[in-house]
Amino acid sequence: MTRAISFALIVGGVVLLYFGGQSFHSFSNDVSRVFTGAPTNKTIFLIAGGVVATLAGLTGLIVSGRR
């Protein structure tokens, strides 16, 4: 994995985490948590996708740095 792709994954992951945080504090998510006790699927997917993309980018940087 090249460094450019790794940086792009990190940036994309941070953006997804930002939007996941915004979604977590939205009114519709508050309503969902009142009735179901859990955040909406959209929020979970945004946060999980952000974590996975960020970790993949960091792993790519570490691997490409060892070469």
Distance bins in CASP14 RR format, pairs under 12 A and 6 or more apart:
PFRMAT RR
TARGET T0000
AUTHOR 0000-0000-0000
RMODE 2
METHOD distances of the structure
MODEL  1
1 7 0 0 0 0 0 1 0 0 0 0 0
1 8 0 0 0 0 0 1 0 0 0 0 0
1 9 0 0 0 0 1 0 0 0 0 0 0
1 10 0 0 0 0 0 1 0 0 0 0 0
1 56 0 0 0 0 1 0 0 0 0 0 0
1 57 1 0 0 1 0 0 0 0 0 0 0
1 58 0 0 0 0 0 1 0 0 0 0 0
1 59 0 0 0 0 1 0 0 0 0 0 0
1 60 1 0 1 0 0 0 0 0 0 0 0
1 61 0 0 0 0 1 0 0 0 0 0 0
1 62 0 0 0 0 0 1 0 0 0 0 0
1 63 1 0 0 1 0 0 0 0 0 0 0
1 64 1 0 0 1 0 0 0 0 0 0 0
1 65 0 0 0 0 0 1 0 0 0 0 0
1 67 0 0 0 0 0 1 0 0 0 0 0
2 8 0 0 0 0 1 0 0 0 0 0 0
2 9 0 0 0 0 0 1 0 0 0 0 0
2 57 0 0 0 0 0 1 0 0 0 0 0
2 60 0 0 0 0 1 0 0 0 0 0 0
2 61 0 0 0 0 0 1 0 0 0 0 0
2 63 0 0 0 0 0 1 0 0 0 0 0
2 64 1 0 0 1 0 0 0 0 0 0 0
2 65 0 0 0 0 0 1 0 0 0 0 0
2 67 0 0 0 0 0 1 0 0 0 0 0
3 9 0 0 0 0 0 1 0 0 0 0 0
3 10 0 0 0 0 0 1 0 0 0 0 0
3 57 0 0 0 0 1 0 0 0 0 0 0
3 58 0 0 0 0 0 1 0 0 0 0 0
3 60 0 0 0 0 1 0 0 0 0 0 0
3 61 1 0 0 1 0 0 0 0 0 0 0
3 62 0 0 0 0 0 1 0 0 0 0 0
3 63 0 0 0 0 0 1 0 0 0 0 0
3 64 1 0 1 0 0 0 0 0 0 0 0
3 65 0 0 0 0 1 0 0 0 0 0 0
3 67 0 0 0 0 0 1 0 0 0 0 0
4 10 0 0 0 0 0 1 0 0 0 0 0
4 11 0 0 0 0 0 1 0 0 0 0 0
4 57 0 0 0 0 0 1 0 0 0 0 0
4 60 0 0 0 0 0 1 0 0 0 0 0
4 61 0 0 0 0 0 1 0 0 0 0 0
4 64 0 0 0 0 1 0 0 0 0 0 0
5 11 0 0 0 0 0 1 0 0 0 0 0
5 12 0 0 0 0 0 1 0 0 0 0 0
5 53 0 0 0 0 0 1 0 0 0 0 0
5 56 0 0 0 0 1 0 0 0 0 0 0
5 57 1 0 0 1 0 0 0 0 0 0 0
5 59 0 0 0 0 0 1 0 0 0 0 0
5 60 1 0 0 1 0 0 0 0 0 0 0
5 61 0 0 0 0 1 0 0 0 0 0 0
5 63 0 0 0 0 0 1 0 0 0 0 0
5 64 0 0 0 0 1 0 0 0 0 0 0
6 12 0 0 0 0 0 1 0 0 0 0 0
6 13 0 0 0 0 0 1 0 0 0 0 0
6 53 0 0 0 0 0 1 0 0 0 0 0
6 54 0 0 0 0 0 1 0 0 0 0 0
6 55 0 0 0 0 0 1 0 0 0 0 0
6 56 1 0 0 1 0 0 0 0 0 0 0
6 57 1 0 1 0 0 0 0 0 0 0 0
6 58 1 0 0 1 0 0 0 0 0 0 0
6 59 0 0 0 0 1 0 0 0 0 0 0
6 60 1 0 1 0 0 0 0 0 0 0 0
6 61 1 0 1 0 0 0 0 0 0 0 0
6 62 0 0 0 0 1 0 0 0 0 0 0
6 63 0 0 0 0 1 0 0 0 0 0 0
6 64 1 0 0 1 0 0 0 0 0 0 0
6 65 0 0 0 0 1 0 0 0 0 0 0
7 13 0 0 0 0 0 1 0 0 0 0 0
7 14 0 0 0 0 0 1 0 0 0 0 0
7 53 0 0 0 0 0 1 0 0 0 0 0
7 54 0 0 0 0 0 1 0 0 0 0 0
7 56 0 0 0 0 0 1 0 0 0 0 0
7 57 1 0 0 1 0 0 0 0 0 0 0
7 58 0 0 0 0 0 1 0 0 0 0 0
7 60 0 0 0 0 1 0 0 0 0 0 0
7 61 1 0 0 1 0 0 0 0 0 0 0
7 64 0 0 0 0 0 1 0 0 0 0 0
8 14 0 0 0 0 0 1 0 0 0 0 0
8 15 0 0 0 0 0 1 0 0 0 0 0
8 53 0 0 0 0 1 0 0 0 0 0 0
8 54 0 0 0 0 0 1 0 0 0 0 0
8 56 0 0 0 0 0 1 0 0 0 0 0
8 57 0 0 0 0 1 0 0 0 0 0 0
8 60 0 0 0 0 0 1 0 0 0 0 0
8 61 0 0 0 0 0 1 0 0 0 0 0
9 15 0 0 0 0 0 1 0 0 0 0 0
9 16 0 0 0 0 0 1 0 0 0 0 0
9 49 0 0 0 0 0 1 0 0 0 0 0
9 50 0 0 0 0 1 0 0 0 0 0 0
9 51 0 0 0 0 0 1 0 0 0 0 0
9 52 0 0 0 0 1 0 0 0 0 0 0
9 53 1 0 1 0 0 0 0 0 0 0 0
9 54 1 0 0 1 0 0 0 0 0 0 0
9 55 0 0 0 0 1 0 0 0 0 0 0
9 56 1 0 1 0 0 0 0 0 0 0 0
9 57 1 1 0 0 0 0 0 0 0 0 0
9 58 0 0 0 0 1 0 0 0 0 0 0
9 59 0 0 0 0 1 0 0 0 0 0 0
9 60 1 0 0 1 0 0 0 0 0 0 0
9 61 0 0 0 0 1 0 0 0 0 0 0
9 64 0 0 0 0 0 1 0 0 0 0 0
10 16 0 0 0 0 0 1 0 0 0 0 0
10 17 0 0 0 0 0 1 0 0 0 0 0
10 50 0 0 0 0 1 0 0 0 0 0 0
10 51 0 0 0 0 0 1 0 0 0 0 0
10 52 0 0 0 0 0 1 0 0 0 0 0
10 53 1 0 0 1 0 0 0 0 0 0 0
10 54 1 0 1 0 0 0 0 0 0 0 0
10 55 0 0 0 0 1 0 0 0 0 0 0
10 56 0 0 0 0 1 0 0 0 0 0 0
10 57 1 0 1 0 0 0 0 0 0 0 0
10 58 1 0 0 1 0 0 0 0 0 0 0
10 59 0 0 0 0 0 1 0 0 0 0 0
10 60 0 0 0 0 1 0 0 0 0 0 0
10 61 1 0 0 1 0 0 0 0 0 0 0
10 62 0 0 0 0 0 1 0 0 0 0 0
11 17 0 0 0 0 0 1 0 0 0 0 0
11 18 0 0 0 0 0 1 0 0 0 0 0
11 50 0 0 0 0 0 1 0 0 0 0 0
11 53 0 0 0 0 1 0 0 0 0 0 0
11 54 0 0 0 0 1 0 0 0 0 0 0
11 57 0 0 0 0 1 0 0 0 0 0 0
11 58 0 0 0 0 0 1 0 0 0 0 0
12 18 0 0 0 0 1 0 0 0 0 0 0
12 19 0 0 0 0 0 1 0 0 0 0 0
12 46 0 0 0 0 0 1 0 0 0 0 0
12 49 0 0 0 0 1 0 0 0 0 0 0
12 50 1 0 0 1 0 0 0 0 0 0 0
12 51 0 0 0 0 0 1 0 0 0 0 0
12 52 0 0 0 0 0 1 0 0 0 0 0
12 53 1 0 1 0 0 0 0 0 0 0 0
12 54 1 0 0 1 0 0 0 0 0 0 0
12 56 0 0 0 0 0 1 0 0 0 0 0
12 57 0 0 0 0 1 0 0 0 0 0 0
13 19 0 0 0 0 1 0 0 0 0 0 0
13 20 0 0 0 0 0 1 0 0 0 0 0
13 46 0 0 0 0 1 0 0 0 0 0 0
13 47 0 0 0 0 0 1 0 0 0 0 0
13 48 0 0 0 0 0 1 0 0 0 0 0
13 49 1 0 0 1 0 0 0 0 0 0 0
13 50 1 1 0 0 0 0 0 0 0 0 0
13 51 1 0 0 1 0 0 0 0 0 0 0
13 52 0 0 0 0 1 0 0 0 0 0 0
13 53 1 1 0 0 0 0 0 0 0 0 0
13 54 1 0 1 0 0 0 0 0 0 0 0
13 55 0 0 0 0 1 0 0 0 0 0 0
13 56 0 0 0 0 1 0 0 0 0 0 0
13 57 0 0 0 0 1 0 0 0 0 0 0
13 58 0 0 0 0 0 1 0 0 0 0 0
14 20 0 0 0 0 0 1 0 0 0 0 0
14 21 0 0 0 0 0 1 0 0 0 0 0
14 46 0 0 0 0 0 1 0 0 0 0 0
14 47 0 0 0 0 0 1 0 0 0 0 0
14 49 0 0 0 0 0 1 0 0 0 0 0
14 50 1 0 0 1 0 0 0 0 0 0 0
14 51 0 0 0 0 0 1 0 0 0 0 0
14 53 0 0 0 0 1 0 0 0 0 0 0
14 54 1 0 0 1 0 0 0 0 0 0 0
14 55 0 0 0 0 0 1 0 0 0 0 0
14 57 0 0 0 0 0 1 0 0 0 0 0
14 58 0 0 0 0 0 1 0 0 0 0 0
15 21 0 0 0 0 0 1 0 0 0 0 0
15 22 0 0 0 0 0 1 0 0 0 0 0
15 46 0 0 0 0 1 0 0 0 0 0 0
15 49 0 0 0 0 0 1 0 0 0 0 0
15 50 0 0 0 0 1 0 0 0 0 0 0
15 53 0 0 0 0 1 0 0 0 0 0 0
15 54 0 0 0 0 1 0 0 0 0 0 0
16 22 0 0 0 0 0 1 0 0 0 0 0
16 23 0 0 0 0 0 1 0 0 0 0 0
16 42 0 0 0 0 0 1 0 0 0 0 0
16 43 0 0 0 0 0 1 0 0 0 0 0
16 44 0 0 0 0 0 1 0 0 0 0 0
16 45 0 0 0 0 1 0 0 0 0 0 0
16 46 1 0 1 0 0 0 0 0 0 0 0
16 47 1 0 0 1 0 0 0 0 0 0 0
16 48 0 0 0 0 1 0 0 0 0 0 0
16 49 1 0 1 0 0 0 0 0 0 0 0
16 50 1 1 0 0 0 0 0 0 0 0 0
16 51 0 0 0 0 1 0 0 0 0 0 0
16 52 0 0 0 0 1 0 0 0 0 0 0
16 53 1 0 0 1 0 0 0 0 0 0 0
16 54 0 0 0 0 1 0 0 0 0 0 0
16 55 0 0 0 0 0 1 0 0 0 0 0
16 56 0 0 0 0 0 1 0 0 0 0 0
17 23 0 0 0 0 0 1 0 0 0 0 0
17 24 0 0 0 0 0 1 0 0 0 0 0
17 43 0 0 0 0 0 1 0 0 0 0 0
17 45 0 0 0 0 0 1 0 0 0 0 0
17 46 1 0 0 1 0 0 0 0 0 0 0
17 47 1 0 0 1 0 0 0 0 0 0 0
17 48 0 0 0 0 1 0 0 0 0 0 0
17 49 0 0 0 0 1 0 0 0 0 0 0
17 50 1 0 1 0 0 0 0 0 0 0 0
17 51 1 0 0 1 0 0 0 0 0 0 0
17 52 0 0 0 0 0 1 0 0 0 0 0
17 53 0 0 0 0 1 0 0 0 0 0 0
17 54 1 0 0 1 0 0 0 0 0 0 0
17 55 0 0 0 0 0 1 0 0 0 0 0
18 24 0 0 0 0 0 1 0 0 0 0 0
18 25 0 0 0 0 0 1 0 0 0 0 0
18 46 0 0 0 0 1 0 0 0 0 0 0
18 47 0 0 0 0 0 1 0 0 0 0 0
18 50 0 0 0 0 1 0 0 0 0 0 0
18 54 0 0 0 0 0 1 0 0 0 0 0
19 25 0 0 0 0 0 1 0 0 0 0 0
19 26 0 0 0 0 0 1 0 0 0 0 0
19 42 0 0 0 0 1 0 0 0 0 0 0
19 43 0 0 0 0 1 0 0 0 0 0 0
19 45 0 0 0 0 0 1 0 0 0 0 0
19 46 1 0 1 0 0 0 0 0 0 0 0
19 47 0 0 0 0 1 0 0 0 0 0 0
19 49 0 0 0 0 0 1 0 0 0 0 0
19 50 0 0 0 0 1 0 0 0 0 0 0
20 26 0 0 0 0 1 0 0 0 0 0 0
20 29 0 0 0 0 1 0 0 0 0 0 0
20 39 0 0 0 0 1 0 0 0 0 0 0
20 40 0 0 0 0 0 1 0 0 0 0 0
20 41 0 0 0 0 0 1 0 0 0 0 0
20 42 0 0 0 0 1 0 0 0 0 0 0
20 43 1 0 1 0 0 0 0 0 0 0 0
20 44 0 0 0 0 1 0 0 0 0 0 0
20 45 0 0 0 0 1 0 0 0 0 0 0
20 46 1 1 0 0 0 0 0 0 0 0 0
20 47 1 0 1 0 0 0 0 0 0 0 0
20 48 0 0 0 0 1 0 0 0 0 0 0
20 49 0 0 0 0 1 0 0 0 0 0 0
20 50 0 0 0 0 1 0 0 0 0 0 0
20 51 0 0 0 0 0 1 0 0 0 0 0
21 29 0 0 0 0 1 0 0 0 0 0 0
21 39 0 0 0 0 1 0 0 0 0 0 0
21 40 0 0 0 0 0 1 0 0 0 0 0
21 42 0 0 0 0 0 1 0 0 0 0 0
21 43 1 0 0 1 0 0 0 0 0 0 0
21 44 0 0 0 0 0 1 0 0 0 0 0
21 46 1 0 0 1 0 0 0 0 0 0 0
21 47 1 0 0 1 0 0 0 0 0 0 0
21 50 0 0 0 0 0 1 0 0 0 0 0
21 51 0 0 0 0 0 1 0 0 0 0 0
22 28 0 0 0 0 0 1 0 0 0 0 0
22 29 0 0 0 0 1 0 0 0 0 0 0
22 42 0 0 0 0 0 1 0 0 0 0 0
22 43 0 0 0 0 1 0 0 0 0 0 0
22 46 0 0 0 0 1 0 0 0 0 0 0
22 47 0 0 0 0 0 1 0 0 0 0 0
23 29 1 0 0 1 0 0 0 0 0 0 0
23 30 0 0 0 0 0 1 0 0 0 0 0
23 32 0 0 0 0 0 1 0 0 0 0 0
23 33 0 0 0 0 0 1 0 0 0 0 0
23 39 1 0 0 1 0 0 0 0 0 0 0
23 40 1 0 0 1 0 0 0 0 0 0 0
23 41 0 0 0 0 0 1 0 0 0 0 0
23 42 1 0 1 0 0 0 0 0 0 0 0
23 43 1 0 1 0 0 0 0 0 0 0 0
23 44 0 0 0 0 1 0 0 0 0 0 0
23 45 0 0 0 0 1 0 0 0 0 0 0
23 46 1 0 1 0 0 0 0 0 0 0 0
23 47 0 0 0 0 1 0 0 0 0 0 0
24 30 0 0 0 0 1 0 0 0 0 0 0
24 32 0 0 0 0 0 1 0 0 0 0 0
24 33 0 0 0 0 1 0 0 0 0 0 0
24 38 0 0 0 0 0 1 0 0 0 0 0
24 39 1 0 1 0 0 0 0 0 0 0 0
24 40 0 0 0 0 1 0 0 0 0 0 0
24 42 0 0 0 0 1 0 0 0 0 0 0
24 43 1 0 1 0 0 0 0 0 0 0 0
24 44 0 0 0 0 1 0 0 0 0 0 0
24 45 0 0 0 0 0 1 0 0 0 0 0
24 46 0 0 0 0 1 0 0 0 0 0 0
24 47 1 0 0 1 0 0 0 0 0 0 0
25 33 0 0 0 0 0 1 0 0 0 0 0
25 39 0 0 0 0 0 1 0 0 0 0 0
25 40 0 0 0 0 0 1 0 0 0 0 0
25 43 0 0 0 0 1 0 0 0 0 0 0
26 32 0 0 0 0 1 0 0 0 0 0 0
26 33 0 0 0 0 0 1 0 0 0 0 0
26 39 0 0 0 0 1 0 0 0 0 0 0
26 40 0 0 0 0 1 0 0 0 0 0 0
26 42 0 0 0 0 1 0 0 0 0 0 0
26 43 0 0 0 0 1 0 0 0 0 0 0
26 46 0 0 0 0 0 1 0 0 0 0 0
27 33 0 0 0 0 0 1 0 0 0 0 0
27 34 0 0 0 0 0 1 0 0 0 0 0
27 40 0 0 0 0 0 1 0 0 0 0 0
28 34 0 0 0 0 0 1 0 0 0 0 0
28 35 0 0 0 0 0 1 0 0 0 0 0
28 36 0 0 0 0 0 1 0 0 0 0 0
28 39 0 0 0 0 1 0 0 0 0 0 0
28 40 1 0 0 1 0 0 0 0 0 0 0
28 41 0 0 0 0 0 1 0 0 0 0 0
28 42 0 0 0 0 1 0 0 0 0 0 0
28 43 0 0 0 0 1 0 0 0 0 0 0
29 35 0 0 0 0 0 1 0 0 0 0 0
29 36 0 0 0 0 0 1 0 0 0 0 0
29 37 0 0 0 0 0 1 0 0 0 0 0
29 38 0 0 0 0 1 0 0 0 0 0 0
29 39 1 0 1 0 0 0 0 0 0 0 0
29 40 1 0 1 0 0 0 0 0 0 0 0
29 41 0 0 0 0 0 1 0 0 0 0 0
29 42 0 0 0 0 1 0 0 0 0 0 0
29 43 1 0 1 0 0 0 0 0 0 0 0
29 44 0 0 0 0 0 1 0 0 0 0 0
29 46 0 0 0 0 0 1 0 0 0 0 0
29 47 0 0 0 0 0 1 0 0 0 0 0
30 36 0 0 0 0 0 1 0 0 0 0 0
30 37 0 0 0 0 0 1 0 0 0 0 0
30 38 0 0 0 0 0 1 0 0 0 0 0
30 39 0 0 0 0 1 0 0 0 0 0 0
30 40 0 0 0 0 1 0 0 0 0 0 0
30 43 0 0 0 0 0 1 0 0 0 0 0
31 37 0 0 0 0 0 1 0 0 0 0 0
31 38 0 0 0 0 0 1 0 0 0 0 0
31 39 0 0 0 0 0 1 0 0 0 0 0
31 40 0 0 0 0 1 0 0 0 0 0 0
32 38 1 0 0 1 0 0 0 0 0 0 0
32 39 1 0 0 1 0 0 0 0 0 0 0
32 40 1 0 1 0 0 0 0 0 0 0 0
32 41 0 0 0 0 1 0 0 0 0 0 0
32 42 0 0 0 0 1 0 0 0 0 0 0
32 43 0 0 0 0 1 0 0 0 0 0 0
32 44 0 0 0 0 0 1 0 0 0 0 0
33 39 1 0 0 1 0 0 0 0 0 0 0
33 40 0 0 0 0 1 0 0 0 0 0 0
33 43 0 0 0 0 1 0 0 0 0 0 0
33 44 0 0 0 0 0 1 0 0 0 0 0
34 40 0 0 0 0 0 1 0 0 0 0 0
36 43 0 0 0 0 0 1 0 0 0 0 0
36 44 0 0 0 0 0 1 0 0 0 0 0
38 44 1 0 0 1 0 0 0 0 0 0 0
39 45 0 0 0 0 0 1 0 0 0 0 0
39 46 0 0 0 0 1 0 0 0 0 0 0
39 47 0 0 0 0 1 0 0 0 0 0 0
39 48 0 0 0 0 0 1 0 0 0 0 0
40 46 0 0 0 0 1 0 0 0 0 0 0
40 47 0 0 0 0 0 1 0 0 0 0 0
41 47 0 0 0 0 0 1 0 0 0 0 0
41 48 0 0 0 0 0 1 0 0 0 0 0
42 48 0 0 0 0 0 1 0 0 0 0 0
42 49 0 0 0 0 0 1 0 0 0 0 0
43 49 0 0 0 0 0 1 0 0 0 0 0
43 50 0 0 0 0 0 1 0 0 0 0 0
44 50 0 0 0 0 0 1 0 0 0 0 0
44 51 0 0 0 0 0 1 0 0 0 0 0
45 51 0 0 0 0 0 1 0 0 0 0 0
45 52 0 0 0 0 0 1 0 0 0 0 0
45 53 0 0 0 0 0 1 0 0 0 0 0
46 52 0 0 0 0 0 1 0 0 0 0 0
46 53 0 0 0 0 0 1 0 0 0 0 0
47 53 0 0 0 0 0 1 0 0 0 0 0
47 54 0 0 0 0 0 1 0 0 0 0 0
48 54 0 0 0 0 0 1 0 0 0 0 0
48 55 0 0 0 0 0 1 0 0 0 0 0
49 55 0 0 0 0 1 0 0 0 0 0 0
49 56 0 0 0 0 1 0 0 0 0 0 0
50 56 0 0 0 0 1 0 0 0 0 0 0
50 57 0 0 0 0 0 1 0 0 0 0 0
50 58 0 0 0 0 0 1 0 0 0 0 0
51 57 0 0 0 0 0 1 0 0 0 0 0
51 58 0 0 0 0 0 1 0 0 0 0 0
52 58 0 0 0 0 0 1 0 0 0 0 0
52 59 0 0 0 0 0 1 0 0 0 0 0
53 59 0 0 0 0 0 1 0 0 0 0 0
53 60 0 0 0 0 0 1 0 0 0 0 0
54 60 0 0 0 0 0 1 0 0 0 0 0
54 61 0 0 0 0 0 1 0 0 0 0 0
55 61 0 0 0 0 0 1 0 0 0 0 0
55 62 0 0 0 0 0 1 0 0 0 0 0
56 62 0 0 0 0 0 1 0 0 0 0 0
56 63 0 0 0 0 0 1 0 0 0 0 0
57 63 0 0 0 0 1 0 0 0 0 0 0
57 64 0 0 0 0 1 0 0 0 0 0 0
58 64 0 0 0 0 0 1 0 0 0 0 0
58 65 0 0 0 0 0 1 0 0 0 0 0
59 65 0 0 0 0 0 1 0 0 0 0 0
59 66 0 0 0 0 0 1 0 0 0 0 0
60 66 0 0 0 0 1 0 0 0 0 0 0
60 67 0 0 0 0 0 1 0 0 0 0 0
61 67 0 0 0 0 0 1 0 0 0 0 0
END
